[in-house]
Amino acid sequence: MTVRFGVDRVVADIALLSGARAVGLVTNDAARLASDATVRSRVALQHAGVPLVRLFAPEHGLDASAPDGAAVVNTTDERTGLAVVSLYGERMRPTPDQLGGLDLVLFDVPDVGVRFYTYAWTLFHLLAACAESRIPLCVLDRPNPLGGTLASAEGPTLDLALASFVGADAIPVRHALTLGELARMWQRERWPHADLRVVTCEGWARDMPWSDTALPWVPTSPAMPSVASLSTYAGLAFFEGTNLSVGRGTDAPFQHVGAPWLDADAVLSWLARASLAGITLEHDAFVPALAPHAGERCQGIRVIVTDASAYRPVAIGLWLLAAVVATHRSAFAWSRYSTAANPTGEGHVDRLVGQRSVRAQLDRDPNTVSAEQVAAWTAVPDWDARVRPILLYPP
């Protein structure tokens, strides 16, 4: 069966929006139709007769091209002529004035299924703002491109003491939900009075990763250019909180990590103790265009997924992090990562991982990391029971 997104269904039948007269839309250029990936969803909605009066944009801006963490300003959309309110700059949540005059807000932004990708938190804050202003919110749902099998979920689950714009709720790193389902969970648990609607996808099943949809991948941000980068992002992004490069500014961001001083053979040798199903690891070299190590030749480790059903990206990332710390105690360092949401950049790796205990153990003795420890870190035993009431697609 052909996969259709929520936006495709609305474009085909705007009666799904129940006669709204003034509509806001949170979106970006990555939001395209499933039926035609050359067509931006906001243009299709406008042409279908949806009365759009205002746009809102998440991190990376309406064109989905602003650098990671960079503040984005308000602007005007050349394609629709509509004003665009940035939700990643001076504020991350729309004000009552910015929602003023709207009788419906639509959300159509493609996600990557990973807790610290900020589009989900734009939705989180939008739901809170719409609930406060008593404006209905409708999520035009899209598949989770990592697949939605609940058994694929991986922690650590976020410690709320570390809440930030890369994680504001206690969910695992890989959550296996669509954004529509996350919104339903937040309505159930936090804002039960919110008027939330979800236009579901058609033709998507929970066991379908993006490669099974037969749809082209549209980059969701500058460093997410391919399904290969998507597949390894959930684990290798931890290295953004270190002095290693994740390959930003190469053709394979988040598919490898490295530094000029990295002894890749030592790392690979240390990893002989690990259980690394579904991948192969290769010694490679690359020159990132962006910091850290911009313009320098880095020795690296490349992760190649060979069996997506067996691959556990978060576990792989934790194993690789332990291996680098263990083999490079003098050269390795945790680093700050400054963004508009976290200007000081403090504690970035803890916010990504979701627990301080992981970094603490690596600082004490990374050689104590074992298969049992990694399994404990990534376990999410209560997740299935918590999310089943809000699922939109059968498990």
C-alpha positions as CSV (number, residue, x, y, z in Angstrom):
1,M,0.0,0.0,0.0
2,T,1.3,3.5,-0.9
3,V,2.3,5.6,2.1
4,R,0.5,8.9,2.4
5,F,1.3,11.6,5.0
6,G,-1.2,13.5,7.0
7,V,-0.7,16.5,4.8
8,D,-1.5,14.4,1.7
9,R,-4.8,13.5,3.2
10,V,-5.7,17.1,4.0
11,V,-4.7,18.3,0.6
12,A,-7.0,15.7,-0.9
13,D,-9.9,16.6,1.5
14,I,-9.6,19.9,3.4
15,A,-12.9,19.0,5.2
16,L,-10.6,17.2,7.6
17,L,-9.8,20.6,9.0
18,S,-13.5,21.2,10.0
19,G,-14.0,24.5,8.3
20,A,-11.1,26.5,9.9
21,R,-11.0,30.2,8.7
22,A,-7.6,31.4,9.9
23,V,-4.9,28.8,10.1
24,G,-1.3,28.9,11.3
25,L,1.2,26.3,10.2
26,V,4.5,25.1,11.7
27,T,6.6,23.8,8.9
28,N,9.8,23.9,6.9
29,D,11.2,23.1,3.5
30,A,11.7,19.4,4.4
31,A,8.0,19.0,4.7
32,R,7.0,17.7,1.3
33,L,4.1,15.6,0.0
34,A,4.5,11.9,-0.1
35,S,2.8,11.9,-3.5
36,D,5.3,14.4,-4.9
37,A,8.5,15.1,-3.0
38,T,9.1,18.2,-5.1
39,V,6.1,20.0,-3.6
40,R,6.4,21.7,-0.2
41,S,3.5,21.0,2.1
42,R,2.7,24.7,2.8
43,V,2.4,25.4,-0.9
44,A,0.2,22.4,-1.4
45,L,-2.0,23.3,1.5
46,Q,-2.4,26.9,0.3
47,H,-3.3,25.8,-3.2
48,A,-5.8,23.3,-1.8
49,G,-7.7,26.2,-0.2
50,V,-6.5,25.9,3.4
51,P,-6.7,29.5,4.7
52,L,-3.1,29.9,5.9
53,V,-2.5,33.3,7.4
54,R,0.8,32.8,9.3
55,L,3.8,30.4,9.3
56,F,6.1,29.3,12.1
57,A,9.5,27.7,11.7
58,P,11.5,25.4,14.0
59,E,15.3,25.1,14.4
60,H,17.2,25.5,11.0
61,G,14.5,28.0,9.8
62,L,11.8,27.7,7.1
63,D,14.4,26.6,4.5
64,A,15.8,23.9,6.9
65,S,19.3,25.1,6.1
66,A,20.4,27.3,9.1
67,P,23.4,25.9,11.0
68,D,22.8,23.7,14.0
69,G,22.0,25.6,17.1
70,A,21.9,29.0,15.3
71,A,19.2,31.5,16.3
72,V,16.7,32.1,13.5
73,V,14.9,35.4,12.9
74,N,11.4,36.2,11.8
75,T,11.0,36.6,8.0
76,T,8.6,36.4,5.1
77,D,8.1,33.3,3.0
78,E,8.7,34.1,-0.7
79,R,6.6,31.1,-1.8
80,T,3.4,31.9,0.0
81,G,3.8,35.5,0.9
82,L,3.2,34.8,4.6
83,A,5.0,36.1,7.6
84,V,7.2,33.5,9.3
85,V,7.6,33.5,13.1
86,S,10.8,31.8,14.3
87,L,10.4,29.3,17.1
88,Y,14.1,28.9,17.5
89,G,15.7,32.3,18.4
90,E,14.4,34.9,20.8
91,R,11.8,32.4,22.0
92,M,11.0,28.7,21.5
93,R,7.3,28.9,22.2
94,P,4.8,31.2,20.4
95,T,3.3,34.0,22.4
96,P,-0.5,34.5,22.8
97,D,-0.1,37.5,20.4
98,Q,1.7,35.4,17.8
99,L,-1.2,32.9,18.0
100,G,-3.8,35.7,18.0
101,G,-6.5,35.6,15.4
102,L,-5.9,31.9,14.6
103,D,-8.7,29.3,15.0
104,L,-6.4,26.4,14.2
105,V,-2.7,25.6,14.2
106,L,-1.3,22.9,12.0
107,F,2.1,21.2,12.6
108,D,3.8,19.5,9.7
109,V,7.5,19.0,10.3
110,P,9.4,15.7,9.5
111,D,11.2,14.2,12.5
112,V,14.0,11.6,12.9
113,G,12.7,9.6,15.8
114,V,15.5,10.7,18.3
115,R,14.8,12.6,21.6
116,F,17.4,15.3,21.1
117,Y,16.4,16.3,17.6
118,T,14.6,19.6,18.5
119,Y,11.6,19.4,16.2
120,A,9.7,17.3,18.8
121,W,10.3,20.0,21.4
122,T,8.9,22.7,19.1
123,L,5.8,20.6,19.1
124,F,5.9,20.1,22.9
125,H,6.0,23.9,23.5
126,L,3.5,24.5,20.7
127,L,1.0,22.2,22.4
128,A,1.5,24.0,25.7
129,A,0.9,27.4,24.1
130,C,-2.1,26.3,22.1
131,A,-3.6,24.7,25.3
132,E,-3.1,28.0,27.1
133,S,-4.6,30.1,24.3
134,R,-7.4,27.5,23.8
135,I,-6.6,27.1,20.1
136,P,-6.9,23.7,18.5
137,L,-3.7,22.1,17.3
138,C,-3.7,19.5,14.5
139,V,-0.6,17.4,13.8
140,L,-0.3,16.3,10.2
141,D,1.5,13.0,11.0
142,R,4.4,11.4,9.3
143,P,6.2,8.1,9.7
144,N,8.9,7.7,12.3
145,P,11.8,7.1,9.8
146,L,13.6,4.8,12.2
147,G,10.5,2.6,12.4
148,G,8.0,2.3,15.2
149,T,8.5,-1.1,16.7
150,L,8.3,-0.6,20.4
151,A,10.9,-3.2,21.1
152,S,13.4,-0.9,19.2
153,A,13.1,1.9,21.8
154,E,16.4,2.6,23.5
155,G,17.2,4.7,26.6
156,P,18.6,6.2,28.6
157,T,15.4,7.9,29.6
158,L,15.9,11.6,30.3
159,D,16.4,12.6,33.9
160,L,14.1,15.7,34.2
161,A,16.9,17.4,36.1
162,L,18.5,17.7,32.7
163,A,15.5,19.0,30.9
164,S,16.3,21.4,28.0
165,F,15.4,22.1,24.4
166,V,17.0,18.8,23.4
167,G,14.7,17.0,25.8
168,A,12.0,18.4,28.0
169,D,10.2,15.1,29.0
170,A,11.3,11.8,30.4
171,I,11.4,9.8,27.1
172,P,14.1,7.5,25.8
173,V,16.7,8.5,23.2
174,R,15.0,6.4,20.5
175,H,11.4,6.6,21.3
176,A,9.8,4.7,18.3
177,L,6.8,7.0,18.1
178,T,5.5,9.4,15.5
179,L,5.2,13.1,16.4
180,G,1.4,12.7,16.4
181,E,1.8,10.0,19.0
182,L,4.2,12.0,21.1
183,A,1.7,14.9,21.1
184,R,-1.1,12.5,22.2
185,M,1.1,11.3,25.1
186,W,1.8,14.9,26.2
187,Q,-1.9,15.8,26.0
188,R,-2.7,12.8,28.1
189,E,0.0,13.4,30.7
190,R,0.4,17.2,30.8
191,W,-2.3,19.1,29.0
192,P,-5.5,17.1,29.1
193,H,-7.6,20.2,28.2
194,A,-5.7,20.8,25.0
195,D,-7.7,20.4,21.8
196,L,-5.4,18.1,19.9
197,R,-6.2,16.4,16.6
198,V,-4.0,14.2,14.5
199,V,-4.4,13.4,10.8
200,T,-2.7,10.0,10.6
201,C,-0.5,8.6,7.9
202,E,-1.9,5.9,5.6
203,G,0.0,2.8,4.5
204,W,2.7,3.0,7.2
205,A,3.2,0.2,9.7
206,R,5.3,0.3,12.8
207,D,7.8,-2.2,11.5
208,M,8.6,0.0,8.5
209,P,11.8,2.1,8.6
210,W,12.1,4.8,6.0
211,S,13.7,2.5,3.4
212,D,10.5,0.4,3.4
213,T,8.3,3.4,2.5
214,A,9.8,3.6,-1.1
215,L,9.8,7.4,-0.6
216,P,12.8,9.6,-1.3
217,W,14.6,11.1,1.7
218,V,14.4,14.9,1.9
219,P,17.1,16.2,4.3
220,T,15.5,17.4,7.5
221,S,18.5,19.7,8.4
222,P,21.9,20.4,7.0
223,A,23.6,17.5,8.8
224,M,20.8,14.9,8.0
225,P,21.4,14.5,4.2
226,S,20.7,10.8,3.9
227,V,19.1,7.7,5.4
228,A,22.6,6.5,6.3
229,S,23.2,9.6,8.5
230,L,19.7,9.1,10.0
231,S,20.5,5.5,10.9
232,T,23.6,6.3,12.9
233,Y,22.6,9.7,14.4
234,A,21.0,8.4,17.6
235,G,24.3,7.1,18.9
236,L,27.1,9.1,17.2
237,A,25.5,12.4,18.2
238,F,26.8,11.9,21.7
239,F,30.2,12.9,20.4
240,E,28.9,16.4,19.9
241,G,29.6,16.8,23.6
242,T,33.3,15.9,23.1
243,N,36.3,17.1,21.3
244,L,35.8,14.7,18.4
245,S,34.3,15.5,15.1
246,V,31.1,13.8,13.9
247,G,31.8,14.7,10.3
248,R,29.8,17.9,10.0
249,G,30.8,19.4,6.7
250,T,31.5,16.1,5.1
251,D,29.2,14.0,2.9
252,A,28.6,11.6,5.7
253,P,27.8,13.5,8.9
254,F,27.1,11.3,12.0
255,Q,28.3,8.2,10.1
256,H,31.8,8.5,11.5
257,V,33.7,10.1,14.4
258,G,37.3,11.1,14.5
259,A,40.1,13.5,15.5
260,P,43.6,14.2,14.2
261,W,45.0,12.3,17.3
262,L,42.6,9.3,17.2
263,D,44.2,5.9,17.2
264,A,41.4,4.1,15.3
265,D,43.1,0.7,15.6
266,A,43.3,1.0,19.4
267,V,39.6,1.8,19.5
268,L,38.7,-1.1,17.3
269,S,40.8,-3.4,19.4
270,W,39.1,-2.3,22.6
271,L,35.7,-2.8,21.0
272,A,36.4,-6.5,20.6
273,R,34.7,-7.0,24.0
274,A,31.5,-5.4,22.8
275,S,28.3,-6.9,21.3
276,L,27.9,-4.9,18.1
277,A,25.2,-6.6,16.0
278,G,24.0,-5.2,12.7
279,I,27.1,-3.1,11.8
280,T,30.6,-3.2,10.7
281,L,33.2,-0.7,11.9
282,E,35.9,0.6,9.6
283,H,39.0,2.8,10.0
284,D,38.6,5.8,7.8
285,A,39.8,9.4,7.4
286,F,38.0,12.6,6.7
287,V,38.4,16.4,6.7
288,P,35.4,18.2,8.3
289,A,34.5,21.6,7.1
290,L,33.1,22.6,10.5
291,A,34.5,22.6,14.1
292,P,35.9,20.8,15.9
293,H,39.0,20.1,13.7
294,A,37.7,22.1,10.7
295,G,40.1,21.7,7.8
296,E,42.2,19.1,9.6
297,R,42.6,15.5,8.5
298,C,40.9,13.3,11.1
299,Q,41.5,9.7,11.7
300,G,38.1,8.1,12.3
301,I,35.8,5.2,12.9
302,R,33.0,4.7,10.4
303,V,29.8,2.9,11.3
304,I,28.2,1.0,8.5
305,V,24.8,-0.5,9.1
306,T,24.5,-4.0,7.7
307,D,21.2,-5.2,9.4
308,A,18.8,-2.5,10.4
309,S,16.6,-4.9,12.3
310,A,19.5,-6.0,14.6
311,Y,21.3,-2.6,14.9
312,R,21.0,-0.8,18.2
313,P,22.3,2.7,17.4
314,V,22.3,4.1,21.0
315,A,24.1,1.1,22.4
316,I,26.7,1.4,19.6
317,G,27.2,5.0,20.4
318,L,27.7,4.3,24.1
319,W,30.2,1.5,23.3
320,L,32.1,3.7,20.9
321,L,32.2,6.5,23.4
322,A,33.6,4.2,26.1
323,A,36.2,2.9,23.7
324,V,37.5,6.3,22.8
325,V,37.6,7.5,26.4
326,A,39.4,4.3,27.5
327,T,42.1,4.5,24.8
328,H,42.7,8.2,24.8
329,R,42.6,9.4,28.4
330,S,45.0,12.2,27.8
331,A,43.7,13.5,24.4
332,F,40.0,13.0,24.9
333,A,37.9,15.8,26.6
334,W,34.2,16.6,27.1
335,S,33.3,19.9,25.5
336,R,30.7,22.6,25.5
337,Y,28.3,22.9,22.6
338,S,26.8,26.4,22.4
339,T,23.4,26.8,20.8
340,A,20.6,29.4,20.9
341,A,18.8,27.1,23.3
342,N,21.9,26.6,25.5
343,P,24.2,29.6,25.0
344,T,26.8,28.4,27.5
345,G,27.0,25.0,26.0
346,E,27.5,23.5,29.5
347,G,26.6,19.9,30.1
348,H,25.8,19.1,26.5
349,V,26.7,15.4,26.6
350,D,24.6,14.8,29.7
351,R,21.6,16.4,28.1
352,L,22.1,14.3,25.0
353,V,22.5,11.0,26.9
354,G,19.9,12.0,29.4
355,Q,21.6,10.8,32.5
356,R,24.7,12.1,34.4
357,S,25.7,8.6,35.5
358,V,27.0,7.6,32.1
359,R,29.6,10.3,31.9
360,A,30.4,9.8,35.6
361,Q,31.2,6.1,35.0
362,L,33.3,6.9,31.9
363,D,35.3,9.5,33.9
364,R,35.9,6.9,36.7
365,D,36.9,4.0,34.6
366,P,35.6,3.3,31.1
367,N,37.1,-0.2,31.2
368,T,34.3,-1.2,33.6
369,V,31.7,-0.8,30.8
370,S,30.3,-4.1,29.9
371,A,27.4,-5.6,27.9
372,E,25.3,-5.7,31.0
373,Q,26.0,-2.1,31.8
374,V,25.1,-0.9,28.3
375,A,22.0,-3.0,28.3
376,A,21.0,-1.3,31.6
377,W,21.7,2.1,30.3
378,T,19.5,1.6,27.2
379,A,16.7,-0.4,28.9
380,V,13.2,1.2,28.8
381,P,11.1,-1.4,30.7
382,D,8.1,0.9,31.3
383,W,7.9,2.5,27.9
384,D,5.6,-0.1,26.3
385,A,2.9,0.2,29.0
386,R,3.2,4.0,29.0
387,V,2.7,4.6,25.3
388,R,0.2,1.9,24.3
389,P,-2.8,4.0,25.2
390,I,-1.8,6.7,22.7
391,L,-0.6,4.6,19.8
392,L,-2.2,5.6,16.4
393,Y,-0.7,2.7,14.4
394,P,-1.1,-0.9,15.7
395,P,1.9,-2.4,17.4
